[in-house]
């Protein structure tokens, strides 16, 4: 009976984990689907909709990096359950322009999407010099 009890308790000890919550530093709200991983890339997870990610005990003392789009990434050392606050950052402006459809029609269908993209970039640069 003792052996059975020990046999059933071992899996519970083997899979212990700590929860880390990724939050916005300004509002304190959880950041859904934030990326968390070791700095060497050996382990990584995505937080749930509340910003919580389960980290196995085997990573205690290791350095993790938490990141989220529009926020500065932050490195932390796992010492137990914690909240990691990420600071928002302003992303630079991006300008997207469409290709001229008539130019693509004249050349026919490109063989690859890369060729179509190269054509659009070249033709747009010719029309709108910097």
N, CA, C and O of each residue as an XYZ file, in Angstrom:
520
protein
N       0.824     -1.196      0.000
C       0.000      0.000      0.000
C       0.872      1.265      0.000
O       0.562      2.239     -0.686
N       1.964      1.238      0.777
C       2.866      2.397      0.802
C       3.480      2.635     -0.577
O       3.619      3.776     -1.017
N       3.841      1.553     -1.246
C       4.445      1.673     -2.569
C       3.469      2.332     -3.543
O       3.854      3.182     -4.346
N       2.209      1.930     -3.462
C       1.189      2.515     -4.325
C       1.027      4.012     -4.048
O       0.898      4.813     -4.974
N       1.036      4.378     -2.769
C       0.925      5.789     -2.401
C       2.106      6.595     -2.953
O       1.907      7.673     -3.515
N       3.321      6.087     -2.800
C       4.511      6.760     -3.327
C       4.462      6.837     -4.847
O       4.835      7.851     -5.437
N       4.005      5.770     -5.472
C       3.914      5.727     -6.926
C       2.955      6.803     -7.452
O       3.204      7.398     -8.500
N       1.880      7.046     -6.739
C       0.905      8.051     -7.154
C       1.374      9.479     -6.851
O       0.961     10.414     -7.538
N       2.221      9.664     -5.843
C       2.691     11.001     -5.468
C       3.857     11.483     -6.318
O       4.041     12.690     -6.472
N       4.642     10.579     -6.870
C       5.817     10.974     -7.654
C       5.440     11.850     -8.851
O       6.097     12.868     -9.066
N       4.423     11.511     -9.635
C       4.093     12.387    -10.766
C       3.687     13.798    -10.332
O       3.945     14.760    -11.057
N       3.061     13.935     -9.172
C       2.676     15.260     -8.700
C       3.897     16.116     -8.406
O       3.896     17.315     -8.684
N       4.936     15.512     -7.847
C       6.161     16.253     -7.541
C       6.971     16.528     -8.801
O       7.649     17.552     -8.887
N       6.911     15.650     -9.757
C       7.732     15.785    -10.958
C       7.251     16.907    -11.871
O       8.037     17.442    -12.652
N       5.991     17.267    -11.788
C       5.442     18.266    -12.696
C       5.044     19.551    -11.983
O       4.049     20.177    -12.350
N       5.800     19.950    -10.977
C       5.476     21.202    -10.300
C       5.875     22.374    -11.185
O       6.814     22.284    -11.975
N       5.154     23.461    -11.039
C       5.403     24.628    -11.876
C       5.001     25.892    -11.133
O       4.250     25.846    -10.158
N       5.505     27.007    -11.604
C       5.130     28.305    -11.046
C       4.448     29.110    -12.148
O       4.756     28.962    -13.331
N       3.530     29.950    -11.738
C       2.822     30.789    -12.703
C       3.414     32.190    -12.707
O       3.618     32.798    -11.657
N       3.684     32.685    -13.899
C       4.169     34.049    -14.073
C       3.115     34.790    -14.881
O       2.626     34.291    -15.895
N       2.775     35.980    -14.422
C       1.752     36.779    -15.108
C       2.425     37.960    -15.790
O       3.165     38.709    -15.152
N       2.173     38.128    -17.079
C       2.716     39.228    -17.860
C       1.658     40.332    -17.891
O       0.546     40.119    -18.374
N       2.014     41.523    -17.369
C       1.036     42.609    -17.246
C       1.549     43.898    -17.884
O       2.749     44.071    -18.097
N       0.618     44.791    -18.181
C       0.923     46.137    -18.671
C       1.354     46.969    -17.465
O       0.660     46.979    -16.448
N       2.485     47.667    -17.559
C       2.989     48.430    -16.411
C       2.082     49.607    -16.056
O       2.032     50.010    -14.894
N       1.371     50.161    -17.023
C       0.508     51.314    -16.758
C      -0.825     50.911    -16.131
O      -1.253     51.511    -15.145
N      -1.479     49.903    -16.697
C      -2.824     49.539    -16.231
C      -2.841     48.344    -15.283
O      -3.788     48.183    -14.514
N      -1.812     47.510    -15.325
C      -1.792     46.312    -14.485
C      -2.598     45.160    -15.061
O      -2.709     44.110    -14.429
N      -3.158     45.337    -16.240
C      -3.944     44.272    -16.876
C      -3.021     43.238    -17.509
O      -1.932     43.568    -17.979
N      -3.466     41.989    -17.516
C      -2.697     40.922    -18.137
C      -2.606     41.104    -19.642
O      -3.561     41.542    -20.282
N      -1.451     40.764    -20.202
C      -1.256     40.859    -21.650
C      -1.495     39.480    -22.266
O      -0.686     38.573    -22.075
N      -2.594     39.314    -23.001
C      -2.916     38.003    -23.564
C      -1.941     37.589    -24.659
O      -1.567     38.390    -25.516
N      -1.544     36.338    -24.613
C      -0.710     35.710    -25.643
C       0.669     36.363    -25.782
O       1.195     36.488    -26.888
N       1.243     36.775    -24.655
C       2.610     37.303    -24.642
C       3.580     36.130    -24.762
O       3.274     35.022    -24.322
N       4.735     36.369    -25.348
C       5.750     35.322    -25.525
C       6.702     35.317    -24.337
O       7.163     36.367    -23.890
N       6.989     34.121    -23.830
C       7.941     33.950    -22.732
C       8.842     32.786    -23.094
O       8.359     31.729    -23.500
N      10.151     32.971    -22.953
C      11.077     31.892    -23.284
C      12.441     32.106    -22.669
O      12.758     33.195    -22.189
N      13.247     31.054    -22.688
C      14.614     31.176    -22.202
C      15.417     31.985    -23.210
O      15.082     32.034    -24.393
N      16.470     32.610    -22.734
C      17.271     33.455    -23.619
C      18.036     32.640    -24.652
O      18.414     33.167    -25.698
N      18.272     31.347    -24.368
C      18.971     30.495    -25.344
C      18.016     29.844    -26.339
O      18.459     29.167    -27.267
N      16.718     30.038    -26.159
C      15.726     29.505    -27.093
C      15.367     28.046    -26.878
O      14.663     27.463    -27.703
N      15.831     27.438    -25.789
C      15.560     26.022    -25.540
C      14.130     25.769    -25.065
O      13.609     24.673    -25.267
N      13.489     26.748    -24.444
C      12.131     26.589    -23.928
C      11.353     27.870    -24.216
O      11.900     28.967    -24.104
N      10.107     27.738    -24.578
C       9.282     28.911    -24.819
C       7.806     28.576    -24.762
O       7.397     27.468    -25.112
N       7.018     29.520    -24.326
C       5.571     29.355    -24.242
C       4.898     30.683    -24.546
O       5.546     31.728    -24.609
N       3.581     30.621    -24.733
C       2.750     31.805    -24.935
C       1.762     31.853    -23.783
O       1.183     30.832    -23.412
N       1.569     33.040    -23.215
C       0.655     33.169    -22.082
C      -0.791     32.975    -22.534
O      -1.108     33.073    -23.720
N      -1.653     32.700    -21.570
C      -3.070     32.511    -21.892
C      -3.757     33.874    -22.048
O      -3.086     34.906    -22.092
N      -5.075     33.877    -22.130
C      -5.818     35.119    -22.371
C      -5.739     36.099    -21.203
O      -6.048     37.279    -21.367
N      -5.329     35.623    -20.024
C      -5.172     36.502    -18.860
C      -3.725     36.931    -18.656
O      -3.425     37.666    -17.715
N      -2.824     36.483    -19.526
C      -1.415     36.842    -19.408
C      -0.613     35.916    -18.517
O       0.515     36.243    -18.149
N      -1.171     34.760    -18.161
C      -0.493     33.822    -17.257
C       0.179     32.713    -18.054
O      -0.410     32.149    -18.976
N       1.421     32.410    -17.684
C       2.156     31.317    -18.312
C       2.723     30.434    -17.201
O       3.253     30.938    -16.211
N       2.608     29.106    -17.370
C       3.130     28.149    -16.396
C       4.572     27.813    -16.754
O       4.867     27.399    -17.875
N       5.465     27.997    -15.786
C       6.890     27.742    -15.987
C       7.284     26.555    -15.115
O       7.032     26.579    -13.910
N       7.897     25.512    -15.690
C       8.279     24.352    -14.885
C       9.364     24.698    -13.867
O      10.183     25.591    -14.086
N       9.350     23.965    -12.745
C      10.345     24.167    -11.690
C      11.770     23.966    -12.181
O      12.708     24.510    -11.598
N      11.943     23.202    -13.232
C      13.291     22.949    -13.746
C      13.952     24.233    -14.249
O      15.168     24.263    -14.437
N      13.172     25.287    -14.468
C      13.719     26.560    -14.941
C      13.966     27.559    -13.817
O      14.291     28.716    -14.085
N      13.816     27.133    -12.557
C      14.084     28.023    -11.424
C      15.532     28.482    -11.485
O      16.440     27.669    -11.660
N      15.747     29.783    -11.340
C      17.084     30.351    -11.391
C      17.557     30.697    -12.791
O      18.595     31.339    -12.952
N      16.809     30.280    -13.809
C      17.180     30.586    -15.203
C      16.637     31.963    -15.592
O      15.725     32.488    -14.953
N      17.208     32.531    -16.642
C      16.759     33.827    -17.142
C      15.764     33.621    -18.278
O      16.043     32.907    -19.241
N      14.602     34.255    -18.151
C      13.567     34.211    -19.180
C      13.389     35.605    -19.761
O      13.687     36.608    -19.112
N      12.901     35.651    -20.984
C      12.584     36.931    -21.616
C      11.106     36.937    -21.953
O      10.595     36.008    -22.577
N      10.422     38.000    -21.531
C       9.003     38.175    -21.829
C       8.865     39.299    -22.845
O       9.506     40.342    -22.716
N       8.023     39.083    -23.859
C       7.833     40.115    -24.883
C       6.392     40.110    -25.377
O       5.682     39.108    -25.292
N       5.989     41.265    -25.897
C       4.645     41.447    -26.429
C       4.726     42.577    -27.448
O       5.467     43.538    -27.241
N       3.984     42.479    -28.537
C       4.032     43.494    -29.595
C       3.615     44.852    -29.030
O       2.570     44.972    -28.390
N       4.438     45.867    -29.272
C       4.145     47.208    -28.791
C       4.672     47.484    -27.395
O       4.404     48.545    -26.832
N       5.427     46.534    -26.823
C       5.989     46.686    -25.483
C       7.475     46.354    -25.523
O       7.922     45.577    -26.366
N       8.239     46.950    -24.602
C       9.655     46.622    -24.486
C       9.793     45.243    -23.856
O       9.117     44.936    -22.874
N      10.672     44.406    -24.421
C      10.924     43.078    -23.855
C      11.646     43.238    -22.522
O      12.343     44.227    -22.295
N      11.471     42.251    -21.642
C      12.103     42.315    -20.322
C      12.639     40.946    -19.945
O      11.975     39.930    -20.149
N      13.845     40.927    -19.392
C      14.452     39.685    -18.915
C      14.238     39.584    -17.414
O      14.384     40.560    -16.679
N      13.884     38.364    -16.970
C      13.671     38.119    -15.541
C      14.338     36.812    -15.157
O      14.561     35.946    -16.003
N      14.655     36.674    -13.876
C      15.167     35.420    -13.346
C      14.033     34.756    -12.580
O      13.410     35.388    -11.727
N      13.760     33.496    -12.874
C      12.644     32.777    -12.253
C      13.008     32.446    -10.811
O      13.968     31.721    -10.555
N      12.231     32.985     -9.869
C      12.441     32.704     -8.449
C      11.151     32.208     -7.787
O      11.153     31.858     -6.607
N      10.074     32.179     -8.532
C       8.782     31.766     -8.011
C       7.690     32.511     -8.757
O       7.952     33.196     -9.746
N       6.457     32.370     -8.270
C       5.332     33.055     -8.910
C       5.566     34.558     -8.858
O       5.964     35.096     -7.825
N       5.319     35.229     -9.970
C       5.582     36.668    -10.035
C       4.747     37.310    -11.127
O       4.175     36.635    -11.982
N       4.695     38.634    -11.074
C       4.084     39.420    -12.140
C       5.202     40.206    -12.816
O       6.010     40.850    -12.146
N       5.244     40.149    -14.135
C       6.260     40.858    -14.912
C       5.564     41.998    -15.643
O       4.683     41.769    -16.472
N       5.969     43.234    -15.329
C       5.353     44.410    -15.946
C       6.163     44.844    -17.160
O       7.356     45.129    -17.051
N       5.509     44.892    -18.316
C       6.152     45.354    -19.545
C       5.714     46.786    -19.831
O       4.543     47.132    -19.680
N       6.670     47.611    -20.246
C       6.388     49.020    -20.546
C       5.998     49.184    -22.009
O       6.667     48.648    -22.893
N       4.907     49.929    -22.276
C       4.515     50.149    -23.670
C       5.532     51.030    -24.394
O       6.181     51.881    -23.786
N       5.656     50.810    -25.696
C       6.545     51.648    -26.511
C       5.824     51.971    -27.807
O       5.019     51.187    -28.310
N       6.132     53.137    -28.328
C       5.508     53.585    -29.569
C       6.286     52.996    -30.736
O       7.502     53.159    -30.832
N       5.583     52.319    -31.610
C       6.212     51.739    -32.792
C       6.341     52.801    -33.873
O       5.475     53.667    -33.998
N       7.417     52.744    -34.658
C       7.568     53.732    -35.729
C       6.495     53.546    -36.802
O       5.965     52.451    -36.993
N       6.193     54.634    -37.489
C       5.173     54.604    -38.536
C       5.663     53.806    -39.740
O       6.836     53.873    -40.107
N       4.757     53.056    -40.344
C       5.062     52.274    -41.536
C       4.114     52.710    -42.640
O       2.908     52.817    -42.418
N       4.649     52.963    -43.825
C       3.830     53.361    -44.969
C       3.781     52.194    -45.946
O       4.820     51.683    -46.363
N       2.578     51.778    -46.309
C       2.382     50.680    -47.252
C       1.698     51.239    -48.487
O       0.670     51.908    -48.390
N       2.273     50.961    -49.643
C       1.690     51.421    -50.904
C       1.314     50.217    -51.754
O       1.966     49.174    -51.698
N       0.261     50.374    -52.535
C      -0.188     49.297    -53.418
C       0.524     49.387    -54.759
O       0.958     50.462    -55.173
N       0.638     48.257    -55.428
C       1.211     48.214    -56.780
C       0.149     48.661    -57.785
O      -1.050     48.588    -57.514
N       0.601     49.113    -58.923
C      -0.324     49.451    -60.000
C      -0.776     48.158    -60.661
O       0.057     47.380    -61.126
N      -2.075     47.918    -60.709
C      -2.582     46.667    -61.275
C      -2.310     46.555    -62.768
O      -2.048     45.459    -63.264
N      -2.367     47.663    -63.488
C      -2.168     47.586    -64.935
C      -0.746     47.144    -65.274
O      -0.547     46.447    -66.269
N       0.233     47.526    -64.483
C       1.619     47.124    -64.754
C       1.786     45.625    -64.554
O       2.513     44.974    -65.303
N       1.121     45.079    -63.554
C       1.210     43.640    -63.311
C       0.511     42.882    -64.434
O       0.985     41.823    -64.845
N      -0.598     43.399    -64.932
C      -1.321     42.734    -66.018
C      -0.497     42.698    -67.302
O      -0.510     41.697    -68.019
N       0.217     43.781    -67.595
C       1.016     43.821    -68.815
C       2.119     42.772    -68.806
O       2.426     42.187    -69.844
N       2.703     42.534    -67.670
C       3.798     41.571    -67.590
C       3.303     40.137    -67.486
O       4.088     39.201    -67.640
N       2.054     39.957    -67.235
C       1.537     38.614    -67.037
C       1.683     38.213    -65.580
O       2.055     39.022    -64.729
N       1.395     36.995    -65.318
C       1.440     36.506    -63.945
C       2.881     36.182    -63.551
O       3.549     35.421    -64.250
N       3.374     36.749    -62.437
C       4.733     36.423    -62.007
C       4.814     34.977    -61.530
O       3.828     34.416    -61.051
N       5.982     34.386    -61.665
C       6.154     32.988    -61.269
C       6.106     32.811    -59.762
O       5.574     31.815    -59.272
N       6.652     33.761    -59.027
C       6.649     33.663    -57.567
C       6.167     34.973    -56.973
O       6.170     36.011    -57.634
N       5.753     34.909    -55.716
C       5.317     36.128    -55.034
C       6.491     37.072    -54.823
O       6.299     38.287    -54.755
N       7.706     36.535    -54.717
C       8.884     37.380    -54.548
C       9.124     38.225    -55.799
O       9.495     39.394    -55.696
N       8.916     37.639    -56.977
C       9.076     38.400    -58.215
C       8.035     39.512    -58.296
O       8.348     40.622    -58.726
N       6.813     39.229    -57.891
C       5.764     40.247    -57.911
C       6.113     41.383    -56.964
O       5.914     42.552    -57.293
N       6.632     41.044    -55.788
C       7.008     42.058    -54.815
C       8.153     42.909    -55.340
O       8.122     44.132    -55.201
N       9.162     42.290    -55.941
C      10.293     43.042    -56.496
C       9.819     44.002    -57.577
O      10.274     45.144    -57.641
N       8.908     43.541    -58.426
C       8.389     44.408    -59.481
C       7.670     45.606    -58.880
O       7.863     46.740    -59.318
N       6.837     45.350    -57.870
C       6.078     46.444    -57.259
C       7.011     47.463    -56.626
O       6.791     48.666    -56.761
N       8.036     47.006    -55.945
C       8.964     47.921    -55.290
C       9.709     48.741    -56.330
O       9.846     49.954    -56.173
N      10.193     48.102    -57.389
C      10.938     48.821    -58.426
C      10.052     49.823    -59.164
O      10.463     50.961    -59.392
N       8.845     49.413    -59.535
C       7.978     50.313    -60.294
C       7.521     51.478    -59.429
O       7.380     52.595    -59.927
N       7.289     51.241    -58.149
C       6.870     52.307    -57.251
C       8.015     53.294    -57.034
O       7.779     54.499    -56.951
N       9.244     52.803    -56.942
C      10.407     53.676    -56.746
C      10.624     54.555    -57.971
O      11.057     55.700    -57.839
N      10.332     54.038    -59.158
C      10.507     54.823    -60.379
C       9.497     55.966    -60.445
O       9.815     57.058    -60.915
N       8.277     55.707    -59.968
C       7.240     56.734    -60.012
C       7.384     57.778    -58.913
O       7.070     58.951    -59.112
N       7.861     57.338    -57.751
C       7.947     58.219    -56.577
C       9.374     58.247    -56.051
O       9.656     57.602    -55.041
N      10.282     58.967    -56.695
C      11.663     59.005    -56.190
C      11.721     59.669    -54.821
O      10.956     60.589    -54.530
N      12.637     59.192    -53.988
C      12.734     59.696    -52.610
C      13.298     61.091    -52.542
O      13.439     61.648    -51.453
